[in-house]
Amino acid sequence: ANKLSWTTNQTYLTEAIKLSWTTNLIYLTEAIKLSWATNLTYLTEAIKLSWTINQTYLTEAIKLSWTTNQTYLTEAIKLSWTTNQTYLTEAIKLPWTTQTYLTEAIKLSWTTNQTYLTEANKLSWTTNQTYLTEAIKLSRTTNQTYLTEAIKLSRTTNQTYLTEAIKLPWTTNQTYLTEAIKLSWTTN
């Protein structure tokens, strides 16, 4: 009877351990697969989202800086043209015989025209660069934030799934083992 119960006991216990081990591995494998898939999905979505936001901010910044650039340049041309016309008109009003006045007026208006245009170009270029730099900084920050959040989220999700998976096979393992011991004890 002792020999028989011992053999039976061993058989049940071995089978129970095999079964719980298999169950444990299946649950753990599935959990790892699931958390990996979830991790990849979140990360992919985050990269897509941050890329879209990055592109949007950059496009808007280029549009804005281009508009600003055009506005400043247009205003400068208008201003220099008006100044040019004023000087020329004033020079023509002066005695026609005085060629010196006319020549000086043309030189002066040309210089003024060039100065205004150069300044406008410098200003619009600076403005353009500033907007673009700010936009790149902003989009980079936004990009990093979304990516960091996504990594945090996927890591948390990953950990949660893995923890749950480990808890589950452990519980299952314990249940099977307890049942096996009860059964073998009863049989014994």
FENBELLIN-V259687 format. One line per field, one symbol per residue. ss: DSSP state (2 for helix, 1 for strand, 0 for the rest). phi: phi as a letter, one per 40 degrees, with the letter a starting at -180 (. if undefined). A space follows every 10 residues. Layout:
ss: ???
phi: ???
This chain:
ss: 0222222222 2222222222 2222222222 2222222222 2222222222 2222222222 2222222222 2222222222 2222222222 2220000022 2222222222 2222222222 2222222222 2222222222 2222222222 2222222222 2222222222 2222222222 22222220
phi: .cccccccdc dccdcccdcc ccddcccccc ccdcccccdc cccccccdcc cccdcccccc ccdccccddc cccccccdcc ccddcccccc ccccdccccd ccccccdccc cddcccccdc cdcccdddcd ccdcccdccc cddcdccccc cdccccddcd ccdcccdccc ccdccccdcc cdcccccd
